[in-house]
Amino acid sequence: MVKLRAGRPGEAEELTALVLRSKAHWGYDAAFLAACAPELRIPTGEVARRRIVVAEDAFDGRVLGLASLEGGPPVARLGLLFVEPGAIGRGVGRRLYRDALRRAAALGFRRLLIDADPHAAGFYRAMGALGPPEHGAAGGAPEPPAGLVRFEAVPAPLAAWAQAWTGGGPAVHVGNVAEYNAQFADASLDREQRAARHYACLAAFYSPWPRALVLPGAVPPGWIRRVGRLLEWEGVEVYDGLAEGGPGLPAGPGPAAGSGLPVAGLSDAVRARPALAGRLGETGLPLVPWGLTAGFARLAGRPWRPRELRYESKSAAHALFARILAGGGHPAILLPGQWSAPTRWTAARLLAARARAGESTVLKSEHGVGGSGTAVVSAERVRAAGGARAVLRALPRGPLLVEEYVAGPADPREPRDLTYDGFVDGAGRVHEVGGAVMDVAGGGYRGATVGPGVVPAWAREPLLAFGAAVGRELSAAGYRGWFDVDFVADGAGRLAPTETNLRLTGPSIAFMVAARLDELRGAGHFVRITDRVELGARLPETALDELCEVLERGCARLGAVFLPAIPTGAFDPAPWLGVLVAAYSRQALDAAEALVRAEALAVGAAFAEGQRADGPPRSSAASKSNGEGGFRVT
């Protein structure tokens, strides 16, 4: 274990010797090292001025490395970063670099320049620093000394909204996706909530830094170790396999006899395990769910107010939008017409009338999630099907909402589906997180991208203003938690709000990862979450881990970060993988996504040939879950 401390003037000579040993590690001859020595020497009086921090062994106090942060705002220099040769590869350099970037952000530096030994270039790239080809000129800074490679990073503290979300520290994440969906009894969702079980894996990203994950199903241990290493989490406890039997049927020993505890989903499955519930409570950390439920309220010890969630209803959200727009102040926002169809006959009549007028229509269920229960129906489709009733027969049962279809921009390069993310804190304050561009096809959500400038300039101000207005209304109605507002852009530079989601979502996960990467590596990340990367064949756990290793290395060569977000889909009968990719440019992001899709299909094709109809076993992860305890990632 390594700990960091400020350097001491009295150890300047010892630190100089370490620097020279570290430089010599790369095989330079004596003449070269003698020429470098004056520049690398650390005089006693410069230890404090150069803000030198020392890494030492936490057990025996041996000095293992040092780093200096030099200059004055707005531009800092990483003047020194050297590691004792025997400690190279133990993470000492990474700790020192991350600390220097953190200190630079705290001191108000806007740029960090690094003139690196060529042998260390790979290290700085892996840390997220950018060279001139990726980042441009150094903005007036002198050229690096001969033989050194210039890198640059943009120091950034954890985003203000992320600090407000969980107090800037770790949290306990409760993956209650199925539990949340089940309370609405929506006809468009399968009763088994199989997809929701997979999406519970997103609990790893409910905040920028988890301390514990609570999951209904078993997950591969290698997955959280990989994600934790890439996002530099430490000590994450994973409690999985807690509700393998489906909503309302927890795995493991269940409630103690005579406990009288109602069991209705993941939250109550945790409460039915007193040791686990006690362990989570002892952390004193905030509990973060996918969404609010009665069970989570019992687990968290907070009041349960079902009316908090009333605007999860699409018709209630539409009425809320209408009230906000009636007050004026949002000229770039238009509201599509919406009609309730309590019976199929009513829905058929409305759909047929719009088809006769040549209009396309959006049919929605009241509480569908991720596009479930949503269909875009053109007039041509109605005619081809033989009438509105034939179209409706293919849709889930239950009441429908009939809504005007908003045609998007004529330029396919312009985004059509946008979203605003924010949250209401415990005191009722609304925090803006930002806007994202969603990937939507036929009414179904497939992913989202966040990052600098992804929302076009013409849409940014109206999107943020209207999203904040919705947040204020939600706060006044008593809601506390994450929310979003989804929009469709029309062809005239206006935005049409279509729904609110009073829970975490795919875009929220991308925002969390962007905040963490910006803090670790420097500001400016684009992050894309892609819900389904098709595999073509179910993979054994070892093959999934090998695929993730290939994708991690391949994306790194493109200057991108790869994170497996939903690994358990690889064991589904129709196998897929949810992923996150991050980069400093849209071009690198697109290249990384293309690589991920191509490699996933190639691996799937190799396993598909000769695979039995029922495929390989789901995963050995299930045997690793004990339903009560967890494993720790260090």
N, C-alpha and C positions, 0 to 999 in steps of 0.2 A: 504494500500500500504506500502511496506517495502523498505527502502533504506539502503545501506551498507556504512560503513565508517571505517577508521582505529581506533582502540582502543586508549584510552588516559591513560597515566600512573596514572592520578588522580582518575580514576574510577576502579582501580584494586580491591578494597574492594567490590564495588557494583557488579562487574562481578563475583567475587568469590561467593558471596551470590546467584547470579542467577544460577551458576553451581551447587551448593549444592541443591537448590530448584528443579532443573531439575532432578538431580540424585534421589532425594527423591520421585519424581513423580512415580517411578516404584515400590514403596512399600517396599523399604529396611528399616530394623529396625534401631533404633538410634545407636546401637553399630557398625553396619556395616558402617553407614555414618560417624561416628566419626573416624573409622579406615581409611576411604578414604579421609578425610578432608585435611590432610597434602599434599597428592599428588594432590588434586584438587585445592589447594589454588594458587592464582595468585599474586605473589609479584609485587610491583609497578615497579621495574626495569625490569620485564620480559614482559611487555605488548608489547613493540616494538620488543624485541629480538625474541619473539615467533610469531611475525607477526600476532597479534590478530586483527581480523576484527569483528566489531559489526553490528548487524542488529537492526535498530530502526524503530519505527512507523513513517511514513513520515508526519503524521498530528500532533501528540503531542510529538514526540521525545522520547517516552518510549523505553528503551532497551528491545528487544525481544529475543535476542540470540547472540551467539558469536562463532567464530571458530578460531583455531590457525593453522598456517602452519610452522612446525619446522624442523630444520636440515639444512644441506647443500647438494648441488648436489653431486651425482646423485639421492640420496634417500631422500624423504621428509616424514614427519609424520603429520598426522592430529591429533595433540595432544589433542585438545579439539573441540567438537562440541555439544553445549548445547542450548536448547530453553526453554524460560519461559513456565512453564506448561500451562498457559492460552492461549498461542499462538501456542501450538502444533496442527498440522493439518491445519495451515494456509499457508503452503509453505515456512516458514522461514528457516527450516532446509535444504530444497532443495536449496534455494537461497545461503545459506552459503556454502553448499557442492560444488555446481557448481562454486562458486567464488574461493574456495580453489583450485579446480582442474585447473581452468583457471590461477590462480596466479602461481601454480606449473609449468604449461607449460611455462608461460612467463619467469620464473626464470631459466629454463633449467633443471628442475628435470625430471628424466626419470621414476621414480616410486613414487607412493604415498602409504604409509602403513597406515592402519587404524586398531587400536585395539579397537573394539567396545563392548559396553555393550550388552549382549545377547538380551535384549529387543529391541535394535536398529538394530539387524541383518537384519530384513526384510526391513528396510529403506535403508540400504546400498546396499542390493541386488537390490532393485527397482531403485536405482541411477546408477546401472551398475557396481558397484565394485564387484570383484571376490574373493571368498574364496579360501583357499589352494586346496580343491579338484578339482576346475575348473582351477586354475591358476598355480598350482605347488608350490614348496617351495619358501620361501621368499628370496632365494639367499644369505644366510649368515647372514641375520638379526636375532637378538635374538628372542627367542620364546616370544609370547605375555604374559603379566602378567596373572596369574591364574584367571580364571573366565571370561576372555575377549575373543572375537572372532576376528581372524585376517582376514582382507580384504586387497585387493590391487587393485590399478588402475594405468593405464599408461597415465599420462597427455599428451595431444596433442593439439597444437593450430589448428585453422582451416587450412586445407591443403593449401599449397601455391597456387596451381592451383585455388582453390575455392576463395581465396582472390583476385586473378587476374580476375576471371570470372565476379564478380559484385562489385569489390572493397572491398570485405570483409564485406559488409553490406547488408541490405535488398534491394529488387528489386520488380518491378511490373511485374507480369507474365501474358502474353497474350496467351490464349489457342487456337491459330489459326491453329489447325491441319487440319481441313477440308479445310480451305482457302489455306493452303500450298499445299495439295494434288491436289486441283482443278486446280491449274495453269498448271499442266502437262497433264490433260485430259486423264488419263490412262484408257484404256478399261477394266482393271482388277478390277477397283474400282466401287462400286455401285454409281449411280448418287446422291443418297440422302446422301451419306457419313455418314450413321448411326453409323458405327463403329468409325469413326473419332470424332463424337460428344462425344462418351463415352471417347475416349482417350484424349480428351481435359481436362479431370479431372487431368491428369498428370501435368497440369500447376501448381498444388500445389507444385511441386517438381522441378521446372525449375532452382532453385538455392537453397542453403541450408537454406535460410531465406526469405520468401516472405513478402512483406508489403501489396500487393493487388493482387487479382486474378481476371482476366477478362475472363469470360467463355461464350460460345455460348448458352449452355443449363442450365436449372435449376438443382441445386444440393441440396441434403439434408443438412440442416443447421447443424445437429448433426455430419455429417461427418467431416467438417473442424474444428469443435470444438474438436473432438477427436484427429485428426491428430495434431492440434496445441498444444494440451496438451501434447501429447507424445513427440513431437519435441521441445516443449517449445518455440513456437512462441508467440508473443504478438501483439495485435493490427492489425490482418490481416483483411483487408477489402475485401469482396467478392462481385463482380458485376456479376451476372449470368443471364441467360435467355435472352441474348442480341441478339441472332440470332436463335431463336427457329424455324423460318420458313424454315430453310435450307440455304445452301450456297447462298448468295446474297439476302436473304429475312430476314432482321432483325425483331426482335419482338419489341413491344413497339410503341411509336409514330412515329418513323422513322425520316427522315430528315425534317428539317423545310421547309415550303413552299418557293420555290424560292431560296433555298440554293445552288442548282446546284451541290451538293455533289454526286459523284458516290457512289453507295452502292454495294459492291462486297465482302461480307464476314464479319468476326468478326471485323477486324480492321476498316473498313469503317462504320460498325454499331456503333462503339465507336465514331468515328468522327461525325457521324450524331446526336450525343447527346452532344452538346457543354458543358453542365454542367459536365458531366462525363469526357469528354476529358480534360477539364480544371482542374478538380480535380486531374487526374492522372499526368498531366503536372506540377501541383503545388508541387507535392512531390519532384521533383528534382532528383528522383531515376532512375536508368537505367531501360529501358523497355526490357524484355526478351521474345522473341516469341519462339514457337516451331520451326519455320523456317522463312526465309526471303520471303516476298511477296511484290508486288507493294503497296498493301493496308497498310501493316505494315510500309513500307518506308514513306508513307504519314503521318501515325500516329506518327511515331518517328521523323519525320523531317530530315530524312537521304536520301542521293541520292539513287535512284533505278537503279541498274545495273544488268539487267537480266542475263548477261553472267556470273555473279558470281556463278550461280547455274548450269552451264553446266556440271559439273562432277557428278551431281545427276543422269545423264543419265548413264546407265550401260555400254553402248558401249563406251562412252567417257571416263568413268573411266577405262575401260579395256585398251584403248589406252594410257591413262596416266600411268598405271602400266607398260605397255610395254616400254615406254620411260624411266621410272626410271630404269628398269632392264637392259635396253640396256647400261646404264652407268656403270654397274658393281657394286660391293660392297654389293650385297645381295645374297650370294650363297645358303642360306637356303630357298629362295623364288622361287617358280615356278609359271608360268602363264598358266592356262588352255587355250586351243584353244577356240576361239569364232568366230561365223560366223553370219552375219546379214541375216535375211530372210524376205525381204519386202513383200513377198506374201506367202499364205498358200501352194501353190504348191512348192515353194522353201523350205519351212520348212519341208514339207512332204518328199521331196527328200533327204534332209540332214539327217532327222531322220531315214528314211528307210535304208540309206546307213550305218549309224552307228549301227543300229539294226542288219543288216546282218553280220556285223563284230563282233557281240556279245558285243557291247559297250553300256553302259548306257549313257544317255544324260540329260542335264539340259535345260529346255525350260524356257525362261524368257521374260517378257514384259519389255519395255524400262525403265519404271519408277515405277514399282510395289513397294509397301511398305509393310514391315513386312511379306514378302513371298507371297503377293498377286501377281498373274500372274506368279508364279514360280512353276514348276513341275519337279520332277525327274522321268524320264521314262526309265525303263530297257528294254532290248531286249525282255525279256519274256512278258512284258506288251504290247509291240507292236504286238507280235505274238498273244497273247490272245485276243486283241481288233480287230484283223482281218486286221491290217495294220496301217501305220503311219497316214493316213488321218482320220481314225476312232478315233485315240487318239486325234488328233488336233481338231476335232469337239467338244470335251468336254472342250476345253480351251477358254478363252476370245478372242474376235476378236481383230484385230490389228496386227501390225508387231511384229515379235518374234526375239529373239536372241537364237541361238543354241550354247550350250557350252559343252565342255568336262566335264564329271562327274569325280570328284576326290574321289577315295575310301579312307575312313578314316582308322585310326589305327586298327589293328586286335584286340587289347585289348579293350573291351568295356568300361573299366574304364578310358581310356585315352580320353580327350575331343577332339571332332572333329571340332566344330564350335567355333571360337574365334573372338574377336573384339578388336580393338584399339580405344580408345577415346581420343580426344584432341580438342583444339580450337585455332583459330587465333584471337588475340585481335585487337583492333582498330588501333594499330601501326604496325600490320603485324607480330607480334611475335607469334611463335607457342608454345603452352603450352601443355605438356604431362599430361594427366589425368591418364591413365593406361590401362591395359588389362582386359578383362572379358571373361568368358566362357558362351556361349549361349546355350539355349535349342532349338534345331531346329528339326522338324520332317517333312519329305517329302518336304523340301524347305520352310516350314512355321515356322516363329519365334514364340516361345512360352514363352520365358523368358530368364533371364540371372542372373549370379552370379558374384559378385565382392568381393574382399577381399585378405588378405595376402596369396600368393602362389597359388591362384586358377589357374593361367596360369602356366603350367608345366615349369620347369627350362629350358628344351631344346628349348622351344618355346619363352620364354620371350624376349631374346635379339633380335632375328630377327623380332619379332612382333613390338617391340618398335622402332627399327631402321627404318623399312619400313614405319610404321605409321608416324613417324616424317618426313621422306622423302616426303610422300604424303602431309603432312601439309605444308611443304615448297613450294611445287608446287602450292597448293591451294592459299597460301598467295601471291605468285608471280602473280597468275592469278587474284588477286583482291578480293578473297573471305575473308570475315570477319565473324566469327561465329563458332559454334560448328560443329564438323565433326567426323565421324568414318570411319574405314576401316575394313570390314568383311573378315575373312579368313576361309578356310577349311584346316585342317591338314590332310596330307596323311599318308600312312603307313611307310614312310621312314624318318620321322623326318623333313619334309619340310612343309611350309605354302603356300597355294595358295590364293592370294587376289581375292575376287569375286565382291566387289562393294564398293562404298563410299556412305555415307549418309550425306548430307550437312544440318543438322538439329539436333535437340535433338532426342533421341531414348530411348527405354526401358533401356538399360545398362547405359545411361547417368543419368537417374533418380536414378538408384541404386547407382551410384557414388555420387550423391548429398546427398542422405540419409546417406550413409556411412560417408561422410565428416561431416555432422551435428552430427551424433551419436558419432563419434570419439571425436569431440570437447566437447560434453556434458558429455559423460560417460567414455571416455578413449579410447585409440587407439586399433585397432585390430578387428574391426567389419567385419564380412561377411554379405553381404546384397544380398538377392535374390528377384528379381521382377518376379512375375508369372502373365502373362497376363490374363489367363482365368481359374478361379476355378469354375467348373460347379456347379450350384445350383439345377437344376431340376425343379424348380418352381419359378414364380415371387413372390417377397416378398413385403409386405407392408413396409412402411418406418420404422414403429416401430419394426417390426420383424428384419429388416436389422440391426437396431441399437442394438437390443438385441443380434443378432448373433455376431456382432463386439465386444460387451462386453465379451461374452463367449470366443471368440478367443483371445482377449487381455489378459484375465486372464489365459487362458490355456497356451498360449505361455510364459507368464511370469513365470509360474511354471517350464517351461522347460529351463529357462534362456534366453528366446528370446523376441524380440519386434515384435508385430504385427501392421501393418499399412494398413488400407484399402486404396488402391490407385485409383481404378476405381469403385465407388459405384453405378453409374447409370446403369451399366450393369445388376444389380439385377432387374431392372424394364423392361428389354428388353423382347420381346416375347420368345427368347431363352435365359433364364437368366443365368448370370455369374457374377463373381466378380474378379476384378484385385486387387492383394495384393502385399505387401512387407513384408518380414520377415527378421529379423536381429539377429545375435547371435555372440558369440565369438568363436564358433567352428562349423565345417561343420556338425558334428553329431547333435548338437542342431538345426542347420538350417534345416537339413533334417527332424528331428522329428517335428519341428514346421510346416513345409509345409504339412507333412502327417496329422497332427492334423487339420490344416485348411481345407484340402480337405475332410476329414472324417466328420467333424462337418457341413461343408457347405452342403454336400449331405444329411446328416441326417435332417437338418432343411428343406431343399427343399422337401424331401420325405414327411415330415409332412404336408407341405402346398399343395403338389401335389394332395393328395387324396381329391377328391371331388371338386377340383378347376374347375371353368368353363373354357371353351375353350379360352375365351378372358382374363382370369386371373383377378386379382385384379387391381384397378387403378394403373397407372404407378407410381405415387408418389404425395404426397401432396406438394412436394418441389416446383412444378410449381406455386402454388398459393402464395408461399412466395417470388417469384422473381418479382420485379417491373420493370425490364428492364432498370432502370435508376440509382437507388441507390444501396446500399448494406447493409450488416449487419457486425458488428464488433465483432471479437473474442477477448476477453481480458483474 
